[in-house]
Amino acid sequence: MTHDFHELAIGGVLFAPFVTYALGAFAIVLLLRPILHLIGFAKMFSHSSIAELSLYVMVLGTVVLLV
């Protein structure tokens, strides 16, 4: 079985599909940030930046698995 990976081409430069997944996960996390701010996500953790990075990694993993 072979996979047909579609590279992202910007200005004639080809980027791996992972770059597209990473940008998509970043966009999802940016959309989630206002919602997380309303529920007090940052106040639940002693290091909110590490918690937010962990959330990004979980979203990125989910995007990679689902695509």
Backbone as CSV, one residue per row, in Angstrom:
resi,resn,N_x,N_y,N_z,CA_x,CA_y,CA_z,C_x,C_y,C_z
1,MET,0.842,-1.157,0.000,0.000,0.000,0.000,0.901,1.239,0.000
2,THR,0.615,2.161,-0.874,1.385,3.398,-0.935,0.494,4.571,-0.565
3,HIS,1.110,5.583,-0.002,0.389,6.796,0.368,0.708,7.887,-0.629
4,ASP,-0.286,8.673,-0.928,-0.103,9.785,-1.847,-0.030,11.067,-1.019
5,PHE,1.199,11.471,-0.645,1.382,12.678,0.150,1.378,13.892,-0.754
6,HIS,0.645,14.900,-0.352,0.575,16.141,-1.109,1.398,17.186,-0.378
7,GLU,2.483,17.607,-1.006,3.342,18.609,-0.397,2.733,19.992,-0.556
8,LEU,3.080,20.864,0.370,2.671,22.253,0.311,3.739,23.009,-0.463
9,ALA,3.354,23.699,-1.535,4.308,24.439,-2.362,4.082,25.932,-2.181
10,ILE,5.117,26.607,-1.670,5.064,28.056,-1.489,6.276,28.643,-2.180
11,GLY,6.043,29.380,-3.238,7.144,30.009,-3.964,8.100,29.009,-4.593
12,GLY,7.598,27.875,-4.981,8.439,26.859,-5.595,9.175,25.981,-4.595
13,VAL,8.982,26.218,-3.301,9.617,25.412,-2.257,8.595,24.414,-1.744
14,LEU,8.968,23.140,-1.742,8.069,22.098,-1.265,8.280,21.863,0.225
15,PHE,7.177,21.838,0.962,7.226,21.562,2.389,6.571,20.219,2.649
16,ALA,7.071,19.500,3.638,6.540,18.186,4.000,5.101,18.332,4.499
17,PRO,4.304,17.282,4.393,2.923,17.346,4.886,2.843,17.683,6.379
18,PHE,3.874,17.335,7.142,3.866,17.627,8.576,3.780,19.129,8.841
19,VAL,4.371,19.937,7.975,4.306,21.397,8.141,2.850,21.857,8.035
20,THR,2.122,21.297,7.112,0.702,21.626,6.963,-0.070,21.199,8.204
21,TYR,0.240,20.022,8.741,-0.438,19.551,9.948,-0.118,20.458,11.134
22,ALA,1.138,20.872,11.246,1.548,21.739,12.353,0.847,23.092,12.270
23,LEU,0.732,23.646,11.073,0.034,24.925,10.906,-1.458,24.778,11.195
24,GLY,-2.032,23.668,10.778,-3.448,23.419,11.067,-3.710,23.269,12.559
25,ALA,-2.832,22.556,13.250,-2.976,22.393,14.698,-2.808,23.736,15.404
26,PHE,-1.894,24.558,14.912,-1.699,25.886,15.494,-2.958,26.736,15.323
27,ALA,-3.581,26.647,14.157,-4.818,27.399,13.918,-5.935,26.917,14.846
28,ILE,-6.019,25.619,15.065,-7.041,25.072,15.967,-6.823,25.567,17.391
29,VAL,-5.565,25.557,17.834,-5.266,26.026,19.195,-5.563,27.522,19.319
30,LEU,-5.270,28.294,18.277,-5.603,29.720,18.322,-7.114,29.948,18.419
31,LEU,-7.887,29.085,17.788,-9.341,29.191,17.888,-9.848,28.760,19.271
32,LEU,-9.133,27.848,19.918,-9.539,27.357,21.233,-9.150,28.298,22.371
33,ARG,-8.150,29.147,22.161,-7.632,30.001,23.232,-8.692,30.889,23.887
34,PRO,-9.565,31.571,23.132,-10.593,32.378,23.817,-11.540,31.543,24.675
35,ILE,-11.867,30.354,24.202,-12.748,29.469,24.967,-12.048,29.015,26.241
36,LEU,-10.766,28.662,26.119,-10.002,28.231,27.285,-9.824,29.365,28.280
37,HIS,-9.702,30.581,27.772,-9.583,31.736,28.666,-10.874,31.943,29.458
38,LEU,-12.015,31.720,28.818,-13.298,31.882,29.505,-13.500,30.859,30.619
39,ILE,-13.009,29.639,30.426,-13.202,28.603,31.447,-12.091,28.588,32.488
40,GLY,-11.091,29.457,32.334,-10.027,29.540,33.327,-8.976,28.459,33.209
41,PHE,-8.643,28.094,31.983,-7.663,27.031,31.740,-6.308,27.355,32.366
42,ALA,-5.847,28.588,32.239,-4.520,28.973,32.732,-4.440,28.919,34.249
43,LYS,-5.552,29.139,34.926,-5.551,29.137,36.388,-5.518,27.733,36.982
44,MET,-5.747,26.719,36.154,-5.760,25.344,36.634,-4.355,24.760,36.779
45,PHE,-3.360,25.415,36.199,-2.005,24.876,36.162,-1.023,25.876,36.744
46,SER,0.055,25.345,37.325,1.072,26.242,37.862,1.920,26.857,36.749
47,HIS,2.092,26.140,35.654,2.822,26.645,34.486,1.879,26.582,33.286
48,SER,1.164,27.656,33.072,0.137,27.644,32.031,0.734,27.539,30.632
49,SER,1.955,28.052,30.422,2.556,27.960,29.093,2.895,26.511,28.742
50,ILE,3.333,25.739,29.731,3.609,24.321,29.480,2.308,23.571,29.219
51,ALA,1.258,23.921,29.923,-0.042,23.289,29.694,-0.560,23.608,28.297
52,GLU,-0.347,24.848,27.861,-0.794,25.225,26.520,0.035,24.522,25.442
53,LEU,1.333,24.374,25.678,2.179,23.626,24.750,1.731,22.163,24.687
54,SER,1.390,21.594,25.831,0.904,20.213,25.853,-0.402,20.073,25.085
55,LEU,-1.259,21.067,25.201,-2.505,21.063,24.432,-2.214,21.088,22.939
56,TYR,-1.235,21.928,22.535,-0.860,21.992,21.118,-0.338,20.629,20.640
57,VAL,0.478,19.984,21.444,1.027,18.674,21.054,-0.092,17.648,20.930
58,MET,-1.073,17.701,21.824,-2.196,16.761,21.732,-3.037,17.020,20.484
59,VAL,-3.274,18.291,20.176,-4.040,18.627,18.966,-3.259,18.207,17.730
60,LEU,-1.960,18.456,17.718,-1.118,18.057,16.578,-1.141,16.542,16.389
61,GLY,-1.029,15.796,17.465,-1.099,14.339,17.366,-2.438,13.861,16.824
62,THR,-3.507,14.498,17.269,-4.836,14.141,16.781,-4.981,14.452,15.292
63,VAL,-4.470,15.610,14.872,-4.538,15.974,13.452,-3.753,14.978,12.612
64,VAL,-2.569,14.596,13.063,-1.742,13.651,12.303,-2.436,12.294,12.205
65,LEU,-3.051,11.853,13.288,-3.725,10.547,13.270,-4.975,10.545,12.407
66,LEU,-5.693,11.659,12.377,-6.955,11.687,11.639,-6.797,11.967,10.152
67,VAL,-5.681,12.557,9.762,-5.517,12.919,8.344,-4.800,11.844,7.629
